[in-house]
Amino acid sequence: MGMLAGVGMIVALIIAVVALAIAAFICWLMFQNYERVPIKFRTMEPWKVWLNLIPCVGLVWNFWVFPGLAKSNKAYFDSVGDTTVGDCGENLGKWYSICCACSIIPYIGIIPGIGALVLLIMFLVKANELKAKIPATAA
């Protein structure tokens, strides 16, 4: 029993490290996206995305980080007269945040958790497409 518990702890540690690495990568992507938006259009400072790495805080902070990036992008694109960008993923960001918050519900949380994963991928793809449309010199 002692060896089995040790193996279980090692597996749990590996899973935790991988999960932290993935979360840090997502924060890094969001940080880069916020940095590309010119300062006067940002809804928050880029460094604040890293607050998502604090356990439990991220579940609430998502509601500011993800829709906030979409609003920042929208403000920038509105200022240059580009109406082809839609809502810049604001609804994706809101629904991602809602699904993340609902994913902690015992037993049924896996369903919104899967939805959150899909929405996260869709949001990041959209955000990176928009980032590519903003000149690097704009920020």
C-alpha positions in Angstrom: 0.0 0.0 0.0 2.9 2.4 0.8 4.5 2.0 -2.7 1.1 2.5 -4.4 0.5 5.7 -2.5 3.9 6.9 -3.5 3.3 6.2 -7.2 -0.1 8.0 -6.9 1.5 11.1 -5.4 4.1 11.2 -8.1 1.4 10.9 -10.8 -0.6 13.6 -9.1 2.5 15.9 -9.0 3.2 15.3 -12.7 -0.5 16.1 -13.5 -0.3 19.3 -11.4 3.0 20.4 -13.1 1.5 19.8 -16.5 -1.7 21.7 -15.7 0.3 24.6 -14.3 2.5 24.7 -17.5 -0.6 24.8 -19.7 -2.2 27.5 -17.6 1.1 29.5 -17.7 1.2 29.1 -21.5 -2.4 30.4 -21.8 -1.5 33.4 -19.6 1.5 34.1 -21.7 -0.7 34.1 -24.9 -3.2 36.4 -23.3 -0.3 38.6 -22.0 1.0 38.9 -25.6 -2.4 39.7 -26.9 -3.0 42.5 -24.3 0.5 43.9 -25.0 -0.3 44.2 -28.8 -3.4 46.4 -28.1 -2.4 50.1 -27.9 -2.4 51.3 -24.3 -5.4 53.7 -24.6 -7.7 50.9 -25.7 -6.7 48.3 -23.1 -9.2 47.4 -20.4 -6.5 46.2 -18.1 -2.7 46.0 -17.8 -1.2 43.0 -19.5 0.5 41.7 -16.3 -2.8 41.2 -14.6 -3.5 38.1 -16.7 -1.0 36.3 -14.6 -3.4 36.5 -11.6 -5.3 33.6 -13.3 -2.5 31.3 -11.9 -3.7 31.9 -8.4 -5.8 28.9 -7.4 -9.6 29.7 -7.3 -8.9 33.4 -8.2 -8.8 32.5 -11.9 -12.4 31.2 -11.8 -13.5 34.8 -11.0 -10.7 36.7 -12.8 -11.6 35.0 -16.1 -14.7 37.2 -16.3 -12.4 40.3 -16.6 -9.5 38.8 -18.6 -11.2 37.2 -21.5 -14.1 39.5 -22.3 -11.7 42.4 -21.4 -9.3 41.4 -24.2 -12.2 41.2 -26.6 -13.4 44.7 -25.6 -9.9 46.1 -25.9 -9.5 44.6 -29.4 -13.0 45.9 -30.3 -12.1 49.4 -29.1 -9.0 49.4 -31.2 -10.6 48.1 -34.4 -13.5 50.6 -34.0 -10.9 53.4 -33.8 -9.4 52.4 -37.1 -12.8 51.9 -38.7 -12.5 48.1 -39.1 -16.0 46.6 -38.7 -15.2 43.1 -40.0 -14.1 41.9 -36.6 -17.5 41.4 -35.1 -17.5 41.4 -31.3 -13.8 40.2 -31.2 -14.8 37.1 -29.3 -16.5 38.9 -26.4 -19.3 36.3 -26.2 -16.7 33.4 -26.5 -14.9 35.0 -23.5 -18.0 35.3 -21.5 -19.2 31.8 -22.1 -15.7 30.4 -21.5 -15.7 32.1 -18.1 -19.2 30.8 -17.3 -18.2 27.3 -18.3 -15.1 27.4 -16.2 -17.0 28.6 -13.1 -19.6 25.8 -13.7 -16.9 23.2 -14.1 -16.4 23.0 -10.4 -19.9 21.6 -9.8 -19.4 18.0 -8.5 -20.4 15.2 -10.8 -21.7 17.3 -13.7 -18.8 19.7 -13.9 -17.1 17.6 -16.7 -19.8 18.8 -19.1 -19.1 22.5 -18.8 -15.4 21.7 -18.4 -15.4 20.2 -21.9 -17.3 23.2 -23.2 -14.8 25.5 -21.6 -11.9 23.7 -23.3 -13.6 24.1 -26.7 -14.5 27.8 -26.1 -10.9 28.5 -24.9 -9.4 27.1 -28.1 -11.9 29.1 -30.2 -11.2 32.3 -28.2 -7.4 31.9 -28.4 -7.6 31.3 -32.1 -9.8 34.4 -32.6 -7.6 36.5 -30.3 -4.4 35.5 -32.1 -6.0 36.2 -35.5 -6.9 39.7 -34.2 -3.4 40.2 -32.7 -1.9 39.5 -36.2 -4.1 42.3 -37.6 -2.8 44.9 -35.2 0.6 46.4 -36.3 3.4 45.7 -33.9 4.1 49.4 -33.8 0.5 50.3 -32.8 1.2 49.5 -29.1 
